Amino acid sequence: MGCLKLYDQEAREGIGQTAFFSGGSLEKKGVALKNRIDYYPFGLTFNSYQRSYSKANNYKYNGKEEQEETGWYDYGARNYDAALGRFFNQDRFSEKYLDFSPYQYAANNPILYIDVNGDSINVAEQYRGQFADVLGSVFGFKSTDFSYSEAGNVVFNGNVDDFNDVEKDVFNTLNIALSEETVTNIIFEDSYSITDNDGTPIEINTAEYGGEATATTADLNISQNYVIVNTAQEFSGKVNLLNPKYDPSKPMSSQNAPYLGFTPITTSKQNRTLHGIGHAIYRGNTQDKVLDFDNKTRRANKLVNSLGYFMNPLPLRKYDETHNESYQ
């Protein structure tokens, strides 16, 4: 059962504030109760209360806007009827959930799930412990808001507003992969074999690619993306850094060269995984965007060192030979 209350921080200011709570406990004190709505699991209301002077609030169940004409909730791409517990539009990813109606809400389990915001990162059961560490490295304890469908697709069940600004920045990009139709598979193996659409096997050794290799639909004749991550917690390699002062209109010299030379780099398994997801998201685009996403995750980093202290944030990476605005 959920409950939504509207408060004024100070009644004389007339400033509205929305607060979610459970178990009858509130973090905000000294505020005036204006509106209360209790919900059955699928969103039907009961025990509603509203002061006569309060303004109407249309953002109710799960923070979604109730449409006055129909009483349905606006979930963006689809409309939801809480009385039926069903959407009025088909799920565009319904072929991934053959056991459910294309009109179902939250896999018919609103106690465990909120409306599925995405479902296109797939993690096999044997890799989920490692992927939990990946999510925890940027979202901390909030990573428990991610779960899996029966097919192994990652589902986000939480509220984006619970993230801080840095975490939200990471999630907004990650959600591109969660929300698109093409599946991205996360694999934790030192080497792995995938089969293309012609039946040809492709052997991938992650050690040859800096500890992580991403095979995408833009690069190979395959229908899904694969992020294959070396199982070592740390992996060392080298990158050829881009020279930001290089001027191609001037003669080449030691001072005016396109690259600064190779620099050692060590990455964690968690960081490599997120970096690979960036390649899957920005496949076919300029690869500076991959490094931009990588640096978002570095700002949000919550890994700990051997002494148990957060190493937050990690040093940001600079553009290099294969991650710049000219390289696809």
Sequence and secondary structure as in RCSB ss.txt:
>XXXX:A:sequence
MGCLKLYDQEAREGIGQTAFFSGGSLEKKGVALKNRIDYYPFGLTFNSYQRSYSKANNYKYNGKEEQEETGWYDY
GARNYDAALGRFFNQDRFSEKYLDFSPYQYAANNPILYIDVNGDSINVAEQYRGQFADVLGSVFGFKSTDFSYSE
AGNVVFNGNVDDFNDVEKDVFNTLNIALSEETVTNIIFEDSYSITDNDGTPIEINTAEYGGEATATTADLNISQN
YVIVNTAQEFSGKVNLLNPKYDPSKPMSSQNAPYLGFTPITTSKQNRTLHGIGHAIYRGNTQDKVLDFDNKTRRA
NKLVNSLGYFMNPLPLRKYDETHNESYQ
>XXXX:A:secstr
  EEEEEESSTTTT EEEEEESTT  S  S EEEEEEEE TTS EEEEEE TTS    B GGG EE TTT  EE 
SSSEEETTTTEESS  TTGGG TTS TTBSGGG TTT  S     EEE GGGHHHHHHHHHHHHGGGGGGEEE T
T BEEE S GGGS HHHHHHHHHHHHHHHSSS EEEEE SEEEEE TTS EEEEEGGGGTTEEEE TTTSS SSE
EEEE SSSEEEEEEEEE TT  TTS   SSS SEEEEEEEEEEHHHHHHHHHHHHHTTTS THHHHHHHHHHHHT
   B TTS B  S      BTTBSTT  
